Amino acid sequence: MTWKGLAEHFGDAELIEIAMLVGQYHMVAFFLNATGVELEPGFDGTGFTEGRVEP
């Protein structure tokens, strides 16, 4: 369903680019976890600053 929904709005080249972008972010996350990189002070696991709630 998700791919079909995306295909209604994006062309083939854009769909491939979306898949590659998601894969890139996934790879970076695995690398950072594997090497033990820690978050900068003041950020939680969501990427938002601590105590700040986004609408």
C-alpha positions as CSV (number, residue, x, y, z in Angstrom):
1,M,0.0,0.0,0.0
2,T,2.7,2.5,0.9
3,W,4.6,2.0,-2.4
4,K,1.4,2.2,-4.4
5,G,0.5,5.5,-2.6
6,L,4.0,6.9,-3.3
7,A,3.7,5.9,-7.0
8,E,0.6,8.0,-7.3
9,H,2.7,11.1,-6.5
10,F,6.2,10.3,-7.7
11,G,7.8,9.0,-10.9
12,D,10.1,5.9,-11.2
13,A,13.3,7.9,-10.7
14,E,12.0,9.7,-7.6
15,L,10.8,6.4,-6.1
16,I,14.3,4.9,-6.6
17,E,15.8,8.1,-5.0
18,I,13.4,7.7,-2.0
19,A,14.5,4.1,-1.5
20,M,18.2,5.0,-1.7
21,L,17.8,7.9,0.7
22,V,16.1,5.7,3.3
23,G,18.9,3.1,2.8
24,Q,21.5,5.8,3.3
25,Y,20.0,7.0,6.6
26,H,19.7,3.4,7.8
27,M,23.3,2.7,7.0
28,V,24.5,5.9,8.8
29,A,22.4,4.9,11.8
30,F,24.0,1.4,11.9
31,F,27.5,2.9,11.6
32,L,26.9,5.4,14.4
33,N,25.5,2.7,16.7
34,A,28.3,0.2,15.8
35,T,31.1,2.8,16.5
36,G,29.5,4.0,19.7
37,V,28.9,7.6,18.7
38,E,26.9,9.3,21.5
39,L,24.3,12.0,21.1
40,E,25.4,15.6,21.8
41,P,24.4,16.9,25.2
42,G,20.9,18.3,25.3
43,F,19.4,16.0,22.7
44,D,17.3,12.9,23.3
45,G,16.9,9.8,21.1
46,T,14.3,11.6,18.8
47,G,16.7,14.4,17.8
48,F,14.8,17.0,19.6
49,T,16.2,19.0,22.5
50,E,15.3,17.7,25.9
51,G,12.2,19.2,27.4
52,R,11.0,20.7,24.0
53,V,7.8,19.2,22.5
54,E,7.2,19.7,18.8
55,P,3.5,20.2,17.8
